[in-house]
Amino acid sequence: MKKGVTLSIVLIAIVIMITIITTASVVGAGAINTANFEDFKSMVSRTADAVNEYYIKNDTLPVTNEIVAADTVSNELKQLLAQRGDINSKLYVVDMSKIDDSTIENGNGNLNNKDVYIVAEESLNVYYLKGYTYRSVKYFSY
């Protein structure tokens, strides 16, 4: 009688390892995507809090002199603006240098690359112009 491992046992072990690795990769990628989305929501929320705090302290918005016309934004953002009653409000670009939160990583770009936060003048709702896609849905606010 021969002692050793047969080829079929080796193949079964390889198939099991490949299945485990593939499952872990898919689960890991999903967890990373969810964590990135939660980070996006947190940054928008912190930006909105900072805008409101600045407004309360200074009686003015922490904005640049740039205004974004609602008819120039994406259709998804237009729908959100309409739902929240901000479609006819002036949308100002938030001046991130006036915000006291160095942990907010985005929003320091310009209107060309859409890496800016905008704030509705009347409601003080804050939106991220570029948006964030998560599970095939584009989000602009939290």
DSSP file (Angstrom, degrees, kcal/mol; ACC not computed):
  #  RESIDUE AA STRUCTURE BP1 BP2  ACC     N-H-->O    O-->H-N    N-H-->O    O-->H-N    TCO  KAPPA ALPHA  PHI   PSI    X-CA   Y-CA   Z-CA
    1    1 A M              0   0    0      0, 0.0     2,-0.3     0, 0.0     0, 0.0   0.000 360.0 360.0 360.0 132.6    0.0    0.0    0.0
    2    2 A K        -     0   0    0      2,-0.0     2,-0.4     1,-0.0     0, 0.0  -0.629 360.0-146.9 -87.8 141.5    1.3    3.4   -1.0
    3    3 A K        +     0   0    0     -2,-0.3     2,-0.3     2,-0.0    -1,-0.0  -0.865  50.1  72.2-105.0 142.5    1.4    6.3    1.3
    4    4 A G  S    S-     0   0    0     -2,-0.4     2,-0.5     2,-0.0    -2,-0.0  -0.903  78.9 -57.0 147.9-175.2    0.9    9.8    0.1
    5    5 A V        -     0   0    0     -2,-0.3     2,-0.1     2,-0.0    -2,-0.0  -0.851  46.5-134.2-104.9 132.8   -1.6   12.3   -1.2
    6    6 A T     >  -     0   0    0     -2,-0.5     4,-1.6     1,-0.1     3,-0.2  -0.434  21.8-114.3 -82.7 161.3   -3.6   11.6   -4.4
    7    7 A L  H  > S+     0   0    0      1,-0.2     4,-2.3     2,-0.2     5,-0.2   0.849 115.0  57.4 -62.7 -36.0   -4.0   14.1   -7.2
    8    8 A S  H  > S+     0   0    0      1,-0.2     4,-2.3     2,-0.2    -1,-0.2   0.871 104.8  51.0 -66.0 -36.1   -7.8   14.3   -6.5
    9    9 A I  H  > S+     0   0    0     -3,-0.2     4,-2.2     2,-0.2    -1,-0.2   0.896 110.4  49.5 -67.4 -39.4   -7.2   15.4   -2.9
   10   10 A V  H  X S+     0   0    0     -4,-1.6     4,-2.2     2,-0.2    -2,-0.2   0.919 111.7  48.7 -64.7 -43.8   -4.8   18.1   -4.1
   11   11 A L  H  X S+     0   0    0     -4,-2.3     4,-2.4     2,-0.2    -2,-0.2   0.903 110.8  50.1 -63.7 -42.2   -7.3   19.3   -6.6
   12   12 A I  H  X S+     0   0    0     -4,-2.3     4,-2.3     1,-0.2    -1,-0.2   0.916 110.7  50.1 -62.3 -42.8  -10.1   19.4   -4.1
   13   13 A A  H  X S+     0   0    0     -4,-2.2     4,-2.3     1,-0.2    -2,-0.2   0.899 110.8  49.6 -63.0 -40.5   -7.9   21.4   -1.7
   14   14 A I  H  X S+     0   0    0     -4,-2.2     4,-2.5     2,-0.2    -2,-0.2   0.914 110.5  49.6 -65.3 -42.9   -7.1   23.9   -4.4
   15   15 A V  H  X S+     0   0    0     -4,-2.4     4,-2.2     2,-0.2    -2,-0.2   0.906 111.3  49.5 -62.8 -42.0  -10.7   24.4   -5.4
   16   16 A I  H  X S+     0   0    0     -4,-2.3     4,-2.3     2,-0.2    -1,-0.2   0.915 111.7  48.6 -64.1 -42.9  -11.7   25.0   -1.7
   17   17 A M  H  X S+     0   0    0     -4,-2.3     4,-2.5     1,-0.2    -2,-0.2   0.904 110.8  50.2 -64.9 -41.0   -8.9   27.5   -1.3
   18   18 A I  H  X S+     0   0    0     -4,-2.5     4,-2.5     2,-0.2    -1,-0.2   0.902 110.6  50.4 -63.7 -40.8   -9.8   29.4   -4.5
   19   19 A T  H  X S+     0   0    0     -4,-2.2     4,-2.4     2,-0.2    -2,-0.2   0.919 111.9  47.0 -62.8 -44.6  -13.5   29.5   -3.3
   20   20 A I  H  X S+     0   0    0     -4,-2.3     4,-2.3     2,-0.2    -2,-0.2   0.919 113.5  48.0 -64.5 -44.0  -12.5   30.9    0.1
   21   21 A I  H  X S+     0   0    0     -4,-2.5     4,-2.1     2,-0.2    -2,-0.2   0.906 112.6  48.6 -64.5 -42.6  -10.1   33.5   -1.5
   22   22 A T  H  X S+     0   0    0     -4,-2.5     4,-2.3     2,-0.2     5,-0.2   0.923 112.2  48.4 -64.2 -44.8  -12.8   34.6   -4.0
   23   23 A T  H  X S+     0   0    0     -4,-2.4     4,-2.5     1,-0.2     5,-0.2   0.917 111.8  49.2 -62.0 -44.1  -15.4   34.9   -1.3
   24   24 A A  H  X S+     0   0    0     -4,-2.3     4,-2.5     1,-0.2    -1,-0.2   0.875 110.4  51.4 -64.1 -37.4  -13.1   36.9    1.0
   25   25 A S  H  X S+     0   0    0     -4,-2.1     4,-2.5     2,-0.2    -2,-0.2   0.919 111.7  46.0 -66.2 -43.6  -12.2   39.3   -1.9
   26   26 A V  H  X S+     0   0    0     -4,-2.3     4,-2.1     2,-0.2    -2,-0.2   0.932 115.6  45.7 -65.3 -46.0  -15.8   40.0   -2.8
   27   27 A V  H  X S+     0   0    0     -4,-2.5     4,-2.1     1,-0.2    -2,-0.2   0.906 113.7  50.2 -63.6 -41.6  -16.8   40.5    0.9
   28   28 A G  H  X S+     0   0    0     -4,-2.5     4,-2.2    -5,-0.2    -2,-0.2   0.903 109.6  49.7 -64.0 -42.9  -13.7   42.7    1.4
   29   29 A A  H  X S+     0   0    0     -4,-2.5     4,-2.4     1,-0.2    -1,-0.2   0.900 111.1  50.2 -64.1 -40.4  -14.4   44.9   -1.6
   30   30 A G  H  X S+     0   0    0     -4,-2.1     4,-2.2     1,-0.2    -1,-0.2   0.893 110.0  50.2 -63.7 -40.1  -18.0   45.4   -0.5
   31   31 A A  H  X S+     0   0    0     -4,-2.1     4,-2.3     2,-0.2    -2,-0.2   0.884 110.4  49.9 -66.2 -38.5  -16.9   46.4    3.0
   32   32 A I  H  X S+     0   0    0     -4,-2.2     4,-2.5     2,-0.2    -2,-0.2   0.922 110.7  49.5 -66.0 -44.0  -14.4   48.9    1.5
   33   33 A N  H  X S+     0   0    0     -4,-2.4     4,-2.1     1,-0.2    -2,-0.2   0.910 112.2  48.2 -61.1 -42.6  -17.1   50.4   -0.7
   34   34 A T  H  X S+     0   0    0     -4,-2.2     4,-2.4     2,-0.2    -1,-0.2   0.906 111.2  50.3 -64.9 -41.8  -19.5   50.7    2.3
   35   35 A A  H  X S+     0   0    0     -4,-2.3     4,-2.1     1,-0.2    -2,-0.2   0.902 110.0  50.3 -64.0 -40.8  -16.8   52.3    4.4
   36   36 A N  H  X S+     0   0    0     -4,-2.5     4,-2.2     2,-0.2    -1,-0.2   0.888 110.7  49.8 -64.1 -38.9  -16.0   54.8    1.6
   37   37 A F  H  X S+     0   0    0     -4,-2.1     4,-2.5     2,-0.2    -2,-0.2   0.911 110.1  49.6 -66.3 -42.7  -19.7   55.7    1.3
   38   38 A E  H  X S+     0   0    0     -4,-2.4     4,-2.1     1,-0.2    -1,-0.2   0.875 110.0  52.0 -63.2 -36.8  -20.0   56.2    5.1
   39   39 A D  H  X S+     0   0    0     -4,-2.1     4,-2.3     2,-0.2    -2,-0.2   0.902 108.6  51.0 -65.4 -41.1  -16.9   58.4    5.0
   40   40 A F  H  X S+     0   0    0     -4,-2.2     4,-2.3     2,-0.2     5,-0.2   0.944 110.7  47.8 -59.8 -48.8  -18.5   60.5    2.2
   41   41 A K  H  X S+     0   0    0     -4,-2.5     4,-2.3     1,-0.2    -1,-0.2   0.889 111.2  51.8 -60.7 -39.1  -21.7   61.0    4.2
   42   42 A S  H  X S+     0   0    0     -4,-2.1     4,-2.7     2,-0.2    -1,-0.2   0.901 109.0  49.7 -65.0 -41.3  -19.6   61.9    7.3
   43   43 A M  H  X S+     0   0    0     -4,-2.3     4,-2.3     2,-0.2    -2,-0.2   0.907 111.9  47.7 -66.1 -40.9  -17.7   64.6    5.3
   44   44 A V  H  X S+     0   0    0     -4,-2.3     4,-2.6     2,-0.2    -2,-0.2   0.919 113.4  48.8 -64.7 -41.8  -20.9   66.1    3.9
   45   45 A S  H  X S+     0   0    0     -4,-2.3     4,-2.5    -5,-0.2    -2,-0.2   0.919 112.1  47.6 -63.7 -44.5  -22.4   66.1    7.3
   46   46 A R  H  X S+     0   0    0     -4,-2.7     4,-2.4     2,-0.2    -1,-0.2   0.882 111.9  50.8 -65.4 -37.2  -19.3   67.7    8.9
   47   47 A T  H  X S+     0   0    0     -4,-2.3     4,-2.5     2,-0.2    -2,-0.2   0.928 110.5  48.8 -64.2 -44.6  -19.2   70.3    6.1
   48   48 A A  H  X S+     0   0    0     -4,-2.6     4,-2.4     1,-0.2    -2,-0.2   0.912 111.8  49.2 -61.8 -42.4  -22.9   71.2    6.7
   49   49 A D  H  X S+     0   0    0     -4,-2.5     4,-2.6     1,-0.2    -1,-0.2   0.912 112.0  48.5 -62.1 -42.4  -22.3   71.5   10.4
   50   50 A A  H  X S+     0   0    0     -4,-2.4     4,-2.5     2,-0.2    -2,-0.2   0.881 110.5  50.9 -67.4 -37.8  -19.4   73.8    9.9
   51   51 A V  H  X S+     0   0    0     -4,-2.5     4,-2.4     2,-0.2    -2,-0.2   0.935 112.9  45.9 -63.6 -46.2  -21.3   75.9    7.4
   52   52 A N  H  X S+     0   0    0     -4,-2.4     4,-2.3     2,-0.2    -2,-0.2   0.907 112.9  49.6 -63.6 -42.5  -24.2   76.3    9.9
   53   53 A E  H  X S+     0   0    0     -4,-2.6     4,-2.3     2,-0.2    -2,-0.2   0.921 111.7  48.6 -63.2 -44.0  -21.8   77.1   12.8
   54   54 A Y  H  X S+     0   0    0     -4,-2.5     4,-2.7     1,-0.2     6,-0.4   0.913 110.9  51.3 -61.4 -42.6  -20.0   79.7   10.7
   55   55 A Y  H  X S+     0   0    0     -4,-2.4     4,-2.1     1,-0.2    -2,-0.2   0.901 110.4  48.3 -62.9 -41.7  -23.3   81.2    9.7
   56   56 A I  H  < S+     0   0    0     -4,-2.3    -1,-0.2     1,-0.2    -2,-0.2   0.914 116.8  42.3 -65.3 -42.8  -24.4   81.5   13.3
   57   57 A K  H  < S+     0   0    0     -4,-2.3    -2,-0.2    -5,-0.2    -1,-0.2   0.869 129.9  24.3 -71.5 -37.3  -21.1   83.0   14.5
   58   58 A N  H  < S-     0   0    0     -4,-2.7    -2,-0.2     2,-0.3    -3,-0.2   0.494  90.8-130.0-112.7  -6.1  -20.7   85.5   11.6
   59   59 A D  S  < S+     0   0    0     -4,-2.1     2,-0.3    -5,-0.3    -4,-0.2   0.778  82.9  81.7  57.3  28.1  -24.2   86.1   10.2
   60   60 A T  S    S-     0   0    0     -6,-0.4    -2,-0.3    -5,-0.2    -1,-0.2  -0.973  85.5-101.2-152.3 158.1  -22.9   85.3    6.7
   61   61 A L        -     0   0    0     -2,-0.3     2,-1.8    -3,-0.1    -9,-0.1  -0.551  28.1-121.3 -83.0 147.4  -22.2   82.2    4.7
   62   62 A P        +     0   0    0      0, 0.0    33,-2.7     0, 0.0     2,-0.3  -0.534  68.1 132.0 -83.8  73.3  -18.6   80.9    4.3
   63   63 A V  E     -A   94   0A   0     -2,-1.8    31,-0.2    31,-0.3     2,-0.1  -0.779  55.8-122.8-126.1 163.8  -18.7   81.1    0.5
   64   64 A T  E     -     0   0A   0     29,-2.6    29,-0.1    -2,-0.3    31,-0.1  -0.250  44.4 -96.9 -86.7-175.1  -16.8   82.3   -2.4
   65   65 A N  E    S+     0   0A   0     -2,-0.1     2,-0.4    27,-0.1    -1,-0.0   0.319  91.5 110.0 -87.6   9.8  -18.2   84.8   -4.9
   66   66 A E  E     -     0   0A   0     27,-0.2    27,-1.9     2,-0.0     2,-0.4  -0.714  50.0-165.3 -90.8 133.8  -19.2   81.9   -7.2
   67   67 A I  E     -A   92   0A   0     -2,-0.4     2,-0.6    25,-0.2    25,-0.2  -0.955  10.4-145.1-116.8 136.7  -22.8   81.0   -7.7
   68   68 A V  E     -A   91   0A   0     23,-3.6    23,-0.7    -2,-0.4     2,-0.3  -0.893  15.7-134.9-102.3 123.8  -23.9   77.7   -9.3
   69   69 A A    >   -     0   0    0     -2,-0.6     3,-2.0     1,-0.1     4,-0.4  -0.612  10.8-135.2 -77.6 134.6  -27.0   77.9  -11.4
   70   70 A A  G >  S+     0   0    0     -2,-0.3     3,-1.0     1,-0.3    -1,-0.1   0.796 103.4  61.3 -61.4 -28.8  -29.4   75.0  -10.7
   71   71 A D  G 3  S+     0   0    0      1,-0.2    -1,-0.3    16,-0.1     7,-0.0   0.546  99.0  57.8 -78.1  -3.4  -30.0   74.5  -14.5
   72   72 A T  G <  S+     0   0    0     -3,-2.0    -1,-0.2     2,-0.1    -2,-0.2   0.490  89.7  88.8-100.5  -4.6  -26.2   73.7  -14.9
   73   73 A V  S <  S-     0   0    0     -3,-1.0    56,-0.0    -4,-0.4     5,-0.0  -0.383  90.5 -79.0 -88.8 170.1  -26.0   70.8  -12.5
   74   74 A S     >  -     0   0    0     55,-0.2     4,-2.4     1,-0.1    -1,-0.2  -0.195  39.5-112.9 -64.8 158.7  -26.7   67.1  -13.2
   75   75 A N  H  > S+     0   0    0      1,-0.2     4,-2.2     2,-0.2     5,-0.2   0.863 116.9  55.8 -61.5 -36.8  -30.3   65.8  -13.5
   76   76 A E  H  > S+     0   0    0      1,-0.2     4,-1.8     2,-0.2    -1,-0.2   0.919 110.1  44.9 -63.4 -42.5  -29.8   63.7  -10.4
   77   77 A L  H  > S+     0   0    0      2,-0.2     4,-2.8     1,-0.2    -2,-0.2   0.881 109.6  55.8 -69.9 -36.5  -28.8   66.8   -8.4
   78   78 A K  H  X S+     0   0    0     -4,-2.4     4,-2.5     1,-0.2    -2,-0.2   0.919 107.2  50.3 -58.7 -42.8  -31.6   68.9   -9.9
   79   79 A Q  H  X S+     0   0    0     -4,-2.2     4,-2.4     2,-0.2    -1,-0.2   0.912 111.4  47.7 -62.2 -42.7  -34.1   66.2   -8.7
   80   80 A L  H  X S+     0   0    0     -4,-1.8     4,-2.0     2,-0.2     6,-0.2   0.909 111.0  51.2 -65.6 -41.5  -32.6   66.3   -5.1
   81   81 A L  H  <>S+     0   0    0     -4,-2.8     5,-2.9     1,-0.2     6,-0.8   0.907 111.4  48.3 -61.1 -41.4  -32.7   70.2   -5.1
   82   82 A A  H ><5S+     0   0    0     -4,-2.5     3,-1.0     4,-0.2    -2,-0.2   0.914 110.0  51.6 -65.3 -42.7  -36.4   70.0   -6.2
   83   83 A Q  H 3<5S+     0   0    0     -4,-2.4    -1,-0.2     1,-0.2    -2,-0.2   0.866 114.5  43.1 -61.2 -36.7  -37.2   67.5   -3.5
   84   84 A R  T 3<5S-     0   0    0     -4,-2.0    -1,-0.2    -5,-0.2    -2,-0.2   0.410 115.1-113.3 -93.1   2.5  -35.6   69.6   -0.8
   85   85 A G  T < 5S+     0   0    0     -3,-1.0     3,-0.2    -4,-0.4    -3,-0.2   0.711  86.8 113.3  76.5  20.6  -37.1   72.9   -2.1
   86   86 A D    > < +     0   0    0     -5,-2.9     3,-1.0    -6,-0.2    -4,-0.2   0.310  37.5 102.0-105.2   7.7  -33.7   74.3   -3.1
   87   87 A I  T 3  S+     0   0    0     -6,-0.8   -17,-0.2     1,-0.3    -1,-0.1   0.816  91.2  36.3 -65.7 -30.4  -34.3   74.4   -6.9
   88   88 A N  T 3  S+     0   0    0     -3,-0.2    -1,-0.3    -7,-0.2     2,-0.2   0.355  98.4 103.0-102.2   4.8  -34.9   78.2   -6.9
   89   89 A S  S <  S-     0   0    0     -3,-1.0     2,-0.3     1,-0.1   -19,-0.2  -0.539  82.7-101.9 -85.3 152.3  -32.4   79.1   -4.2
   90   90 A K        -     0   0    0     -2,-0.2    31,-2.8   -21,-0.1     2,-0.6  -0.581  33.9-148.1 -70.3 134.5  -29.1   80.6   -4.9
   91   91 A L  E     -AB  68 120A   0    -23,-0.7   -23,-3.6    -2,-0.3     2,-0.3  -0.922  15.9-167.6-111.0 110.1  -26.4   77.9   -4.7
   92   92 A Y  E     -AB  67 119A   0     27,-2.5    27,-2.5    -2,-0.6     2,-0.4  -0.703  24.6-115.2 -99.0 147.9  -23.0   79.3   -3.5
   93   93 A V  E     - B   0 118A   0    -27,-1.9   -29,-2.6    -2,-0.3     2,-0.3  -0.692  35.2-122.2 -78.8 127.9  -19.7   77.5   -3.6
   94   94 A V  E     -A   63   0A   0     23,-2.9     2,-1.0    -2,-0.4    23,-0.3  -0.548  13.7-134.5 -74.1 131.4  -18.4   76.9    0.0
   95   95 A D    >   -     0   0    0    -33,-2.7     3,-2.0    -2,-0.3     4,-0.3  -0.770  16.7-165.2 -86.3 101.3  -15.0   78.4    0.8
   96   96 A M  G >  S+     0   0    0     -2,-1.0     3,-1.1    11,-0.4     5,-0.3   0.685  81.6  70.8 -66.7 -17.8  -13.3   75.6    2.5
   97   97 A S  G 3  S+     0   0    0      1,-0.2    -1,-0.3     3,-0.1    -2,-0.0   0.705  97.1  53.0 -70.4 -16.6  -10.6   77.9    3.8
   98   98 A K  G <  S+     0   0    0     -3,-2.0     2,-0.4   -36,-0.2    -1,-0.2   0.480  91.1  92.7 -92.9  -4.2  -13.2   79.3    6.2
   99   99 A I    <   -     0   0    0     -3,-1.1     2,-0.9    -4,-0.3   -48,-0.1  -0.779  69.7-145.7 -93.8 131.1  -14.2   75.9    7.5
  100  100 A D        +     0   0    0     -2,-0.4     2,-0.3   -50,-0.1    -3,-0.1  -0.331  69.0  97.4 -93.3  52.6  -12.4   74.8   10.7
  101  101 A D    >   +     0   0    0     -2,-0.9     3,-1.2    -5,-0.3    -2,-0.1  -0.800  42.3 179.5-141.1  97.9  -12.2   71.1    9.9
  102  102 A S  T 3  S+     0   0    0     -2,-0.3    -1,-0.1     1,-0.2    -2,-0.0   0.558  76.3  72.9 -75.4  -7.3   -9.0   69.9    8.4
  103  103 A T  T 3   +     0   0    0    -60,-0.0     2,-0.8     2,-0.0    -1,-0.2   0.589  69.2  99.9 -83.8  -9.4  -10.3   66.3    8.2
  104  104 A I    <   -     0   0    0     -3,-1.2    -3,-0.1     1,-0.2   -61,-0.0  -0.689  53.9-174.4 -79.1 112.9  -12.6   67.1    5.3
  105  105 A E        +     0   0    0     -2,-0.8     3,-0.3     2,-0.0     2,-0.2   0.777  57.1  50.1 -85.1 -29.0  -10.6   65.8    2.4
  106  106 A N  S    S+     0   0    0      1,-0.2    11,-0.1     2,-0.1    10,-0.1  -0.572  75.1  66.6-108.7 173.4  -12.7   66.9   -0.6
  107  107 A G        +     0   0    0     -2,-0.2    10,-0.5     9,-0.1   -11,-0.4   0.474  69.2 104.8  98.9   3.0  -14.3   70.2   -1.6
  108  108 A N        +     0   0    0     -3,-0.3     8,-0.2     8,-0.1    -2,-0.1   0.237  62.3  84.6-100.3  13.2  -11.1   72.0   -2.2
  109  109 A G  S    S-     0   0    0      6,-2.8     2,-0.3     1,-0.1     7,-0.1   0.311  76.8-102.9 -89.0-141.4  -11.3   71.9   -6.0
  110  110 A N     >> -     0   0    0      6,-0.1     4,-0.9     1,-0.0     5,-0.9  -0.839  33.9 -90.6-142.1 178.4  -13.1   74.2   -8.4
  111  111 A L  T  45S+     0   0    0     -2,-0.3     5,-0.1     1,-0.2    -2,-0.0   0.794 118.7  62.4 -66.9 -27.0  -16.2   74.3  -10.5
  112  112 A N  T  45S+     0   0    0      1,-0.2    -1,-0.2     2,-0.1    -3,-0.0   0.914 115.2  30.1 -66.1 -42.1  -14.4   72.7  -13.5
  113  113 A N  T  45S-     0   0    0     -3,-0.3    -1,-0.2     2,-0.1    -2,-0.2   0.439 103.7-131.5 -96.6   1.4  -13.6   69.5  -11.7
  114  114 A K  T  <5 +     0   0    0     -4,-0.9     2,-1.7     1,-0.2    16,-1.0   0.604  61.4 138.7  62.5  15.5  -16.8   69.7   -9.5
  115  115 A D      < +     0   0    0     -5,-0.9    -6,-2.8    14,-0.2     2,-0.3  -0.439  42.9 103.4 -87.8  63.6  -14.8   69.1   -6.4
  116  116 A V        -     0   0    0     -2,-1.7    13,-2.5    -8,-0.2    14,-0.4  -0.976  66.9-128.3-140.8 152.6  -16.7   71.7   -4.4
  117  117 A Y  E     - C   0 128A   0    -10,-0.5   -23,-2.9   -23,-0.3     2,-0.3  -0.802  25.1-159.5 -94.3 145.2  -19.4   71.9   -1.8
  118  118 A I  E     -BC  93 127A   0      9,-3.0     9,-2.7    -2,-0.4     2,-0.4  -0.934   1.3-154.6-123.3 151.6  -22.4   74.1   -2.5
  119  119 A V  E     -BC  92 126A   0    -27,-2.5   -27,-2.5    -2,-0.3     2,-0.4  -0.986  17.7-126.2-128.6 135.9  -24.8   75.6   -0.1
  120  120 A A  E  >  -B   91   0A   0      5,-2.5     4,-2.1    -2,-0.4   -29,-0.2  -0.670  20.1-139.3 -79.4 129.6  -28.4   76.7   -0.7
  121  121 A E  T  4 S+     0   0    0    -31,-2.8    -1,-0.1    -2,-0.4   -30,-0.1   0.876  94.3  37.2 -59.4 -43.4  -28.8   80.3    0.5
  122  122 A E  T  4 S+     0   0    0    -32,-0.2    -1,-0.2     1,-0.1   -36,-0.1   0.913 129.0  27.1 -81.2 -43.7  -32.3   79.9    2.0
  123  123 A S  T  4 S-     0   0    0      2,-0.1    -2,-0.2   -38,-0.0    -1,-0.1   0.675  90.2-134.7 -93.5 -18.5  -32.2   76.4    3.6
  124  124 A L     <  +     0   0    0     -4,-2.1     2,-0.2     1,-0.3    -3,-0.1   0.670  47.1 159.7  64.9  20.1  -28.4   76.1    4.2
  125  125 A N        -     0   0    0     -5,-0.1    -5,-2.5   -41,-0.1     2,-0.4  -0.536  30.9-142.9 -69.3 138.4  -28.6   72.6    2.8
  126  126 A V  E     -C  119   0A   0     -7,-0.2     2,-0.3    -2,-0.2    16,-0.3  -0.875  19.5-177.9-110.4 138.1  -25.1   71.5    1.7
  127  127 A Y  E     -C  118   0A   0     -9,-2.7    -9,-3.0    -2,-0.4     2,-0.7  -0.964  27.7-130.1-132.1 147.2  -24.4   69.4   -1.4
  128  128 A Y  E     -C  117   0A   0     12,-3.2     3,-0.4    -2,-0.3   -11,-0.2  -0.899  20.5-150.6 -97.1 115.9  -21.2   67.9   -2.9
  129  129 A L  S    S+     0   0    0    -13,-2.5   -55,-0.2    -2,-0.7   -14,-0.2   0.825  92.1  48.8 -61.3 -36.8  -21.3   68.9   -6.6
  130  130 A K  S    S-     0   0    0    -16,-1.0    -1,-0.3   -14,-0.4   -15,-0.1   0.840  97.9-157.0 -72.4 -32.6  -19.4   65.9   -7.9
  131  131 A G        -     0   0    0     -3,-0.4     2,-0.4   -17,-0.2     9,-0.2  -0.063  11.6-102.9  78.2 174.3  -21.5   63.5   -6.0
  132  132 A Y  E     -D  139   0B   0      7,-2.5     7,-3.0     9,-0.1     2,-0.5  -0.986  21.8-141.6-140.8 126.3  -20.6   60.0   -4.9
  133  133 A T  E     +D  138   0B   0     -2,-0.4     2,-0.4     5,-0.2     5,-0.2  -0.789  25.7 169.0 -94.1 125.2  -21.8   56.8   -6.6
  134  134 A Y  E >  S-D  137   0B   0      3,-2.8     3,-1.2    -2,-0.5    -2,-0.1  -0.979  70.6 -12.2-138.1 122.0  -22.6   53.9   -4.3
  135  135 A R  T 3  S-     0   0    0     -2,-0.4    -1,-0.1     1,-0.3     3,-0.1   0.910 128.7 -54.1  52.0  47.7  -24.4   50.8   -5.5
  136  136 A S  T 3  S+     0   0    0      1,-0.2     2,-0.4    -3,-0.0    -1,-0.3   0.597 117.0 109.9  67.4  15.4  -25.3   52.5   -8.8
  137  137 A V  E <   -D  134   0B   0     -3,-1.2    -3,-2.8    -5,-0.0     2,-0.5  -0.974  63.6-136.1-120.5 135.6  -27.0   55.5   -7.1
  138  138 A K  E     -D  133   0B   0     -2,-0.4     2,-0.4    -5,-0.2    -5,-0.2  -0.800  20.9-165.5 -93.7 125.9  -25.4   58.9   -7.2
  139  139 A Y  E     +D  132   0B   0     -7,-3.0    -7,-2.5    -2,-0.5     3,-0.1  -0.886  20.8 171.4-112.6 141.6  -25.5   60.8   -3.8
  140  140 A F  S    S+     0   0    0     -2,-0.4   -12,-3.2    -9,-0.2     2,-0.3   0.480  71.8  18.2-121.0 -13.6  -24.9   64.5   -3.3
  141  141 A S              0   0    0    -14,-0.2    -1,-0.2    -9,-0.1   -14,-0.1  -0.873 360.0 360.0-148.9 175.3  -25.8   64.9    0.3
  142  142 A Y              0   0    0     -2,-0.3  -101,-0.1   -16,-0.3   -15,-0.1   0.442 360.0 360.0 -91.5 360.0  -26.3   62.8    3.4
